[in-house]
């Protein structure tokens, strides 16, 4: 079982759910859908889902009682029922489900995975498939990184050039970006608002909230290529960035650019009902602001210390607008250095020390330090590993990270630069994503026990077609 349950007491015998198992209770149809692909047997027992008044389970906790003739999942909320079904699904092996009792409550409220669709557009079938994989491992947040220097993937009806121009680049790097080689192949794609609404509904049915991210005010070269008036007033036109790395082009601080940002957030919040909206705020280079008279006027008008403080101005502007829409802004921890509003959630990525700094400043914090959660990093530096942006980040290091008791949650990151295909992303994500799932859900750490359970979990990933990186010494099973 991954993640490990809070408590499990074995019983005697096995339960055979079978493909045709009768399921009764809330979300019975979804339970049948989820259990079908992973079950077997020709003498199905009954599965019952129950809502019970048990405050100790919280919104996502559940109990699973398995006897030879029946499996009963009980929870105080339908969210807990879903996670109980996923546990039953994982436990169902060739010999059936072992009898016993499981009682389980998650450690963190936010258990997330960030997928970067800005660097490489991914088909909607891919995103739905990953929602299923996240739900299987009891993640409850899919953080979608929708825009960056290399592509704009969100349809904004009030600004159609964002996808007409910003969603396509002329070519992409071939090999590592430092080599300066390109593939000569155009790349592009975007998601319509209808497609994204459908994804939100699909994910919600599985207990996963989709948190969108639009990058402001840096990582915005694709937007500036589409709408040049968003950039430095005296600057020359740019194209959608074809190389990886960080662009020096940032949104200007004029009223029209601020209005643009509000327009985008209005449409974004109309599509995504998530309480949280990520506004980016990382790796903002201030050279253009330092050379812009309009920026100097904004600095004076707002009483700021200098042009670098305009990052905080952007953060407060966007967080205030989201607050008016009933949402909370999330930003990368770069914003922490620029007087963010108290209600801003800080996603701490630059190190474990940034998690602690954000907590000391009084913010809700999602722990996402690159040293432990950036799964685009290579797992090993051994010969033969594919090109990655950095690394190594071994499975043991990922599993060993403990974010403490004070954070809102933790999150894994799958930045897309060197993960252009489904197979490549699977290879980097799994099985390290299993380790993050356990670190986010379970209170304890037992690397030996996790490794043994992972060996039993890999055949399920095989059946689901996940092209994971085989752990050293593990035989791959094809079923």
WONOR-V479289 format. One record per backbone hydrogen bond with DSSP energy under -0.5 kcal/mol. CO is the residue of the C=O (numbers start at 1). NH is the residue of the N-H. E is the energy in kcal/mol with one decimal. If there is no record, write none. Layout:
co->{CO & CO}
nh->{NH & NH}
e->{E & E}
This chain:
co->{7 & 8 & 9 & 13 & 15 & 15 & 16 & 18 & 22 & 24 & 25 & 27 & 28 & 29 & 30 & 31 & 32 & 33 & 35 & 35 & 36 & 40 & 41 & 46 & 47 & 48 & 50 & 50 & 52 & 54 & 55 & 57 & 59 & 62 & 63 & 64 & 64 & 65 & 65 & 66 & 67 & 68 & 69 & 70 & 71 & 71 & 72 & 72 & 73 & 74 & 75 & 77 & 77 & 78 & 79 & 80 & 81 & 82 & 83 & 84 & 85 & 86 & 87 & 88 & 91 & 93 & 96 & 96 & 97 & 99 & 100 & 101 & 102 & 103 & 104 & 109 & 110 & 111 & 111 & 112 & 113 & 113 & 114 & 115 & 115 & 123 & 123 & 124 & 125 & 126 & 127 & 128 & 129 & 130 & 131 & 132 & 133 & 134 & 135 & 140 & 141 & 141 & 142 & 142 & 143 & 143 & 144 & 144 & 145 & 145 & 146 & 148 & 148 & 149 & 151 & 153 & 153 & 155 & 156 & 159 & 160 & 160 & 161 & 161 & 165 & 166 & 167 & 169 & 172 & 173 & 176 & 177 & 181 & 184 & 187 & 191 & 192 & 193 & 194 & 195 & 196 & 197 & 198 & 199 & 200 & 201 & 202 & 203 & 203 & 204 & 207 & 209 & 209 & 210 & 211 & 212 & 213 & 213 & 216 & 217 & 220 & 221 & 222 & 223 & 227 & 228 & 230 & 232 & 249 & 254 & 255 & 256 & 257 & 258 & 259 & 260 & 261 & 262 & 263 & 264 & 265 & 266 & 267 & 268 & 268 & 271 & 275 & 277 & 278 & 279 & 279 & 280 & 283 & 286 & 287 & 289 & 291 & 292 & 293 & 294 & 295 & 296 & 297 & 298 & 299 & 299 & 300 & 306 & 307 & 308 & 309 & 310 & 311 & 312 & 313 & 314 & 315 & 316 & 317 & 318 & 319 & 320 & 321 & 322 & 322 & 323 & 328 & 329 & 330 & 331 & 332 & 333 & 334 & 335 & 336 & 341 & 345 & 345 & 346 & 346 & 347 & 347 & 348 & 349 & 351 & 351 & 352 & 353 & 354 & 355 & 356 & 357 & 358 & 359 & 364 & 365 & 365 & 365 & 366 & 366 & 367 & 369 & 369 & 370 & 373 & 373 & 374 & 376 & 378 & 378 & 382 & 390 & 394 & 395 & 396 & 397 & 398 & 401 & 408 & 408 & 409 & 410 & 412 & 413 & 413 & 414 & 416 & 421 & 422 & 423 & 424 & 425 & 426 & 427 & 429 & 430 & 431 & 431 & 432 & 433 & 434 & 435 & 436 & 437 & 438 & 440 & 441 & 446 & 447 & 448 & 449 & 450 & 451 & 452 & 453 & 454 & 454 & 457 & 457 & 458 & 459 & 460 & 461 & 462 & 466 & 468 & 471 & 477}
nh->{103 & 10 & 101 & 99 & 17 & 97 & 45 & 21 & 47 & 49 & 28 & 31 & 32 & 33 & 34 & 35 & 36 & 37 & 38 & 39 & 39 & 18 & 19 & 71 & 24 & 73 & 52 & 75 & 54 & 57 & 58 & 61 & 80 & 104 & 74 & 66 & 102 & 67 & 72 & 100 & 70 & 16 & 46 & 67 & 48 & 73 & 65 & 74 & 50 & 63 & 52 & 80 & 81 & 82 & 83 & 84 & 85 & 86 & 87 & 88 & 89 & 90 & 91 & 92 & 93 & 96 & 93 & 98 & 15 & 11 & 66 & 9 & 64 & 7 & 62 & 111 & 410 & 140 & 141 & 412 & 115 & 143 & 414 & 117 & 145 & 126 & 127 & 128 & 129 & 130 & 131 & 132 & 133 & 134 & 135 & 136 & 137 & 139 & 138 & 209 & 113 & 143 & 144 & 211 & 115 & 145 & 146 & 213 & 117 & 118 & 153 & 151 & 222 & 241 & 148 & 155 & 191 & 157 & 159 & 162 & 163 & 164 & 165 & 166 & 168 & 152 & 189 & 187 & 183 & 175 & 179 & 180 & 174 & 186 & 169 & 155 & 196 & 197 & 198 & 199 & 200 & 201 & 202 & 203 & 204 & 205 & 206 & 206 & 208 & 207 & 209 & 142 & 211 & 212 & 144 & 278 & 146 & 147 & 281 & 251 & 224 & 225 & 226 & 227 & 230 & 231 & 252 & 235 & 220 & 258 & 259 & 260 & 261 & 262 & 263 & 264 & 265 & 266 & 267 & 268 & 269 & 270 & 271 & 271 & 272 & 273 & 328 & 330 & 214 & 216 & 281 & 332 & 285 & 290 & 291 & 292 & 293 & 296 & 297 & 298 & 299 & 300 & 301 & 302 & 303 & 304 & 303 & 309 & 310 & 311 & 313 & 314 & 315 & 316 & 317 & 318 & 319 & 320 & 321 & 322 & 323 & 324 & 325 & 325 & 327 & 326 & 277 & 345 & 279 & 347 & 335 & 336 & 337 & 338 & 339 & 344 & 331 & 347 & 348 & 366 & 333 & 349 & 368 & 370 & 354 & 355 & 356 & 357 & 358 & 359 & 360 & 361 & 363 & 362 & 346 & 367 & 408 & 409 & 348 & 368 & 411 & 372 & 373 & 374 & 375 & 413 & 377 & 389 & 392 & 393 & 385 & 378 & 398 & 399 & 400 & 401 & 401 & 403 & 109 & 110 & 367 & 112 & 114 & 375 & 376 & 116 & 419 & 425 & 426 & 427 & 428 & 429 & 430 & 469 & 433 & 469 & 434 & 435 & 436 & 437 & 438 & 439 & 440 & 441 & 442 & 108 & 107 & 450 & 451 & 452 & 453 & 454 & 455 & 456 & 457 & 457 & 458 & 460 & 461 & 462 & 463 & 464 & 466 & 465 & 468 & 470 & 474 & 479}
e->{-2.2 & -0.5 & -2.6 & -2.4 & -0.7 & -3.2 & -2.2 & -1.2 & -2.8 & -3.1 & -1.3 & -2.2 & -2.4 & -2.0 & -2.7 & -2.6 & -1.9 & -0.7 & -0.8 & -0.6 & -1.1 & -1.0 & -0.7 & -2.4 & -2.3 & -2.9 & -0.5 & -2.0 & -1.9 & -1.9 & -1.5 & -1.9 & -0.9 & -2.6 & -2.4 & -0.6 & -2.6 & -0.5 & -2.9 & -1.7 & -0.5 & -0.6 & -1.8 & -3.1 & -2.8 & -0.5 & -2.8 & -0.5 & -3.0 & -2.4 & -2.5 & -0.7 & -1.3 & -2.0 & -1.7 & -2.2 & -2.1 & -1.9 & -2.1 & -2.3 & -2.4 & -2.2 & -2.3 & -1.1 & -1.2 & -2.0 & -1.6 & -0.5 & -2.9 & -2.8 & -3.1 & -3.1 & -2.7 & -1.7 & -2.3 & -0.6 & -1.9 & -1.7 & -1.6 & -2.1 & -0.5 & -2.5 & -1.9 & -0.8 & -2.2 & -0.8 & -1.5 & -2.5 & -2.1 & -2.3 & -2.1 & -2.0 & -1.8 & -2.8 & -2.7 & -2.2 & -1.3 & -2.6 & -1.8 & -2.8 & -1.6 & -0.6 & -0.7 & -2.3 & -2.5 & -0.7 & -1.1 & -2.0 & -1.6 & -0.8 & -2.1 & -1.2 & -0.6 & -1.7 & -1.9 & -0.5 & -3.3 & -0.6 & -1.5 & -1.8 & -1.1 & -2.2 & -2.6 & -1.5 & -1.4 & -1.4 & -1.4 & -2.1 & -2.7 & -0.5 & -2.1 & -1.6 & -2.5 & -0.5 & -2.8 & -1.7 & -2.1 & -2.4 & -2.2 & -2.1 & -2.6 & -2.2 & -2.5 & -2.9 & -2.6 & -2.0 & -0.6 & -1.3 & -2.7 & -1.7 & -0.5 & -2.6 & -0.7 & -0.6 & -2.2 & -2.7 & -1.9 & -0.6 & -1.3 & -2.4 & -2.2 & -2.5 & -1.6 & -2.5 & -2.6 & -1.8 & -3.0 & -2.3 & -0.8 & -2.1 & -2.4 & -2.1 & -2.2 & -1.9 & -2.4 & -2.4 & -2.3 & -2.4 & -2.1 & -2.6 & -2.7 & -1.2 & -1.1 & -0.7 & -2.8 & -0.6 & -2.7 & -2.4 & -1.9 & -1.7 & -0.5 & -2.3 & -0.7 & -2.4 & -1.1 & -1.4 & -0.6 & -1.9 & -2.2 & -2.0 & -2.6 & -2.2 & -2.8 & -2.4 & -0.6 & -2.5 & -0.7 & -1.2 & -1.7 & -1.5 & -1.5 & -2.4 & -2.4 & -2.7 & -2.2 & -2.6 & -2.5 & -2.1 & -1.8 & -2.4 & -2.3 & -1.7 & -0.7 & -0.8 & -2.8 & -1.6 & -2.3 & -2.7 & -3.0 & -3.1 & -2.0 & -1.3 & -1.2 & -2.0 & -0.5 & -1.7 & -2.4 & -0.5 & -0.9 & -2.3 & -1.6 & -0.7 & -2.3 & -2.8 & -1.1 & -0.9 & -1.6 & -2.3 & -2.2 & -2.0 & -2.5 & -1.6 & -2.1 & -1.6 & -2.5 & -0.6 & -2.3 & -1.3 & -1.7 & -0.5 & -2.1 & -2.0 & -2.4 & -0.8 & -1.3 & -3.0 & -1.6 & -0.6 & -0.7 & -2.4 & -1.5 & -3.0 & -1.9 & -2.7 & -1.7 & -0.6 & -1.1 & -0.5 & -1.0 & -1.8 & -2.9 & -2.3 & -3.1 & -1.9 & -0.6 & -1.7 & -2.2 & -2.2 & -2.8 & -2.1 & -1.6 & -2.7 & -2.7 & -0.5 & -2.8 & -2.5 & -1.1 & -1.1 & -1.9 & -2.3 & -1.9 & -2.2 & -2.2 & -1.7 & -2.5 & -1.4 & -1.4 & -2.9 & -2.6 & -2.0 & -2.4 & -2.8 & -1.7 & -1.1 & -1.1 & -0.5 & -1.9 & -0.9 & -1.5 & -2.4 & -2.3 & -1.7 & -2.5 & -1.6 & -1.7 & -0.6 & -2.5 & -0.6}
